[in-house]
Amino acid sequence: MNEYKRTINEKLTFSQAGQDLFCSIMHGEKKDGIYLEIGGSHPYESNNTFLLESKYNWKGYSIEINKKETDFYNLKRKNLCLNHDATNFDYIKLFKEKNFPKQIDYLSIDIEPAENTLKALKALPLDKYRFSVITYEHDNYVSGPKCMEESRNILKSLGYKLVVSNVISNKRDFEDWYVDPNIISEEIWSKYVSEKIDFFDIFEM
């Protein structure tokens, strides 16, 4: 796994654009948190939850449609990846069976294409469970603004605060980062409010 380690301003990350760092910072480097990762893919490379699992002892589940990737993930990770279609999955059943709290610490949504990402968001029981931090990949650079804007309307209507919009990686705007302002202090998230910004620059604030 060492080959997948990177640093941003001397802070360890495994994510593509520091999503794990953003989550950790918003939570004040909280230990023993709970996450849901939609789009597990590789267990380490550009993965948004491995740092949380390995450094901070977070628990959670990942959803991955590809069987081979799911099997490889489960060979390498402590927390399980479930082989399912994230756009048609019974999240309430999972949350109840695994005793997820009503306030879940982190939601990572990273699947393709943008239409499926939006379907996965809509499949979640957002009226019954909340997430303190959300990183949402909308892939505006390739898919256009339609799905991005719809996802924003959904999350903003539920009271989530869009902290960083159109995060840029490799000159492509691909993601939005949210917090639940009822849980994450404005003193913390307000320092990071930005738009169309390269992810390295986010962590210089």
N, C-alpha and C positions, 0 to 999 in steps of 0.2 A: 504493500500500500504506500510505501514511502515515495514512490515515483509520482504519486498523485497529490502529494502535499505541495502547497504553495503558501506564500505569505503576502499579505496586503498590509503595508505599514507595520511590518514585523509581527503581524498576527496570523496565526495558522488558519488556513481555510482549505476545504475540499470542493467547494461550490464553484460553478462556472463564473459567477460574478459576486461572490461574497455574501450570498443569501444566508448562509449559516452564521456568518459574523453579524449580519444585521439582526437576525433573530436573537442571537446571544446578547448583543448589546442592548436591545430593547428590553430583554428580561434581566439585565444586570448580571449576566453570567450565571443564571439560575441553574441549579442542579436538580436532577430527578424530574424533569419536565415530561410532557406528553405531546406527541406529534402524530399527524397523519400526512403521509407523503404519497401524492397521486402522481405516478410516473416514477417507478423505482429505478429502472434501467441498471446502470453499473453500480456496484456496491460502494465504490470509492470515487471514481472519476466523475467530476462535475456533479457530485452528489450533495444534496442539501441537508442531509440528516446524519451523515457519518460522524462529523465533528461533535454534534450534540450527543450522539450515542456513546462515542469513545471517550470524550473528554469530560462530559457533564452527566453521564449516566442517564440520559433520557430514554424513555420507552416509547414505543409506537409501532405502527404498521405501515407498510408500503403497498401500493396497488400497482401491478404491472401486467400488461396484456400479453407480453411475449414470454412464452414458457421457458425457453432456454435462458433468457436473462433473469427470470424469476429463480430458476434453479441455481444459477451461478451466484446470484445475490445471496441466497440462503446458505450457500457453502461458505461464504465469507463474512456474513454479518450475524450479530447476535440477535437483533430484532428481525422479525419475519417480514418477508415480502409475499403477498398473496397474488396468485395468478388469476386475475379477473379483468373484465372490461370496466374501466373506471366510469364510463358513461352510463352503465346499466348495472349498478351494484347496490346492494342493500346496506347502506352505511349505518342506518339505525340498528340493524341486527348486530353488526360488528361492534358498535359503540356499547350496546347493552351487554352483549356477551363478554366483552373485555373490560367492562366497568369504566369506560371513558367518562371523565367529568363533563358536565355541561359546558364548562369553559375549558377548551383545549388550547394548549400553549402555542401550537404552531401548525399551520396548514401550508404545505408546499404543493402547488399544482403546476406540473411541467410535462404535458403530453402534446402530441401533434396529431393533426393540424389544429389551428386556432378554434375551429368549429367544435372539435372534440373537447378541447379544454373548456369551452363554454358549456357544453353538455355535461361535463363532469361537475362543474360548479353548480349547475342547476339540479343535478342529482343529489347533491348534499342536503341534509336536513337543516338548512340555515335558519329556519324558524325555531328549531329546538336546541341547537348547539351553536356555540360561538367559538371564535378562534382569536387568540390575543395578537398573533402576528400572522400575516398571510403574504406569501410571495406568489405572484400569479403571472405565468408566462403567456402573453397575448400575441407575441410574434407580429407586431404591427408592421415591421419592416418588410415582411413577405406577404402577410395576409390582409393588410389594410386595416382601417380603423373600426369597421362595423362590429366585430366580435369584442374588440377592446372596449369600445364605448358601451356596449351592452353589459359587459362584466362590471364596468365602473358604475353603471346605473344600479345594478343589483346590489353591489357591496356598499355603495354610498347610501342607498335607501335603507340599509340595515344598520347604519350608523358607524360604519368603518371609516377610518381616516386614511386617505391616500397620501402617504408620506413622500414616497419617491415614485414619480411617474416616468415611464419610458426610460428605464435603466438601459444604458448603452453598453454593449460588449462587442468588440471587434467592429465598431462603427455601426452597429445595428441596434435599433431601439426595440427591445423584445419583452420587457417585463414591467410590472407595477408592484410596489411594496406597500402594504397596509398595516395598520394596527387597530386594535379595539381601544379607543380612547378612554373607555371606562376602566380599563385594566392597566394599560401602559401610560405612564405619567407624561403629560405634555412637556414637562421639563426635559424628558429624555428624547421623545420623538421630534420635538420642534427644532432641534439642532440639525436634523437631517432632511428637512423639507426641501425638495429640489425637483427639477424637471429636465428631461433630456440630458442626463449627466452620465459620464463614463463612471463605471462602478468604482474604479480606483479613487476617483475624486470624492466619492461619497464619504469614504472613511478618513478623509483629511479634515472633515468638519469638526 
